[in-house]
């Protein structure tokens, strides 16, 4: 190989590496955007019936507890995935499906309780601000 072909080979390697890194970072960013969309949907569903002050505080509490919320969502997704796998298993095992259904119910209850804890904290914070911290 002469000097010129080494340069072209190096350019092609750098280009390929650059493309691979771009695809990786685009995938990583889109995953983050998907997680944020789930959080926004959950936020709108829960806080929609409350005053603007409570909604604003609720968003703040949700932001502060993002990791806990996403962990509860991950647990629910995993439980649903396990249920789907149990349903498709051959031979059919009713006990396994019932156990998977119970896990989905538990994960759903955990997520609901988590979000309700945030809502209660937001309401308490707004009430404390409006009464001057009394």
N, C-alpha and C positions, 0 to 999 in steps of 0.2 A: 504494500500500500504506500502510495506517495503522500506527501504532506497535505495535498488538497483533499484526498479522500478521507484522511483522518479528521480533517476539519468538518467535512460533510457528515461523517459518522457521528462526531461529537454533537453537531447541531441537531441531528435527528434524535439522538438519545436525549438531549436536553428538551427538545420539543415533545417527545413522548412522555417524559417525566412531568413536564409542565401540564400537559393534557390530563394525565392521570391525577395529579394533585388538584387540578380544577374540578374534575368530576367528583373527587372525594369531598372537597369543600362544598360544592353545590349540593351534594347529597346530605351532608351534615347540616347545612343551612336549611334545606327543605324539611328535614326532620324536626328541627327547632320550630319552624313556622307551623308545621302540623300540630305540634304539641301546644303552641300558643293558641291556635284556632280552637282546639278542644277546650282549653281553659276559658277562652272568651265565650264559647257556647254555654259552658257550665255556669259561668258568671251571669250571663244574660238570663238564663233559665231560673236561677235561684233569686237573683236580686231584682228582677223586673217589677215586682209588686210593691217595692219599698220606696221611701222618699229619696230624692237625689243625694241628700247628705249620707244616708245609710248606704246607698249604692256606692258612693265614692269611698267611704270608709271600708266597705266590703271588698272593693277592688284592692285597696291598700293591704288589707289583712290577707287576701288571697296571694298578692305579690310576695308578701313577707313569708308566706308558708308554701310557696310554689313546690318545693321538693316533696313535702308531705302529701300534697294534693296529687302530684304526678305519681308518687309511689302507690297511693290508693287506686289511681286509675290503672297503673300497671298490674296491680294485684287483680283487679276486676277483669282486665283483658286476659290475663293468664288463666283465671278461673273459667272464663267463657271458652277459651281455647281448649282447656281440659275437658269441659263439658262436650264440646263438639267432637273431640277425639273419643270420648267414652261412648257417645252416641253412634259413632261409626265403627267401633270395635267389633270384631268378629271372633268368637261368638258374642252375641249381645249379652251384656252383664247388667241386669237391672240395678243391682246393688251399687255398682260403680257409677251408673248414671245418677242414681239418687244422691250418692256422695258428692258427685261433681255439681249437681244442682244445689245442694246445701252449701258448697263452697262459693258458688255464684251469689247465693242469697247473703252469705256472710260478707263477701267482698262488697256487694251493693250496699248493705247496711253500713259497713265501715266507711264507704265513700260518702254516703248521705250524712252520717253522723259527723264526719270531718267537716263537710261544707256547712252543716248546721252550727257546728262549733264556731266557725269563722263568722257566720251571720250573727250569732249571739254576741260574739266579741265586738263586731261592728256596731250593733245596736247599743251595747253598753258604752262603747267609746263615744258615740254620738250623744247619748243621754248625759254622759259625764261632762262633755264639752258644753252642752246646752245649759246644764245646771251649774256650771262654773266649778266642776270638780267636786261638788258636795257629795 
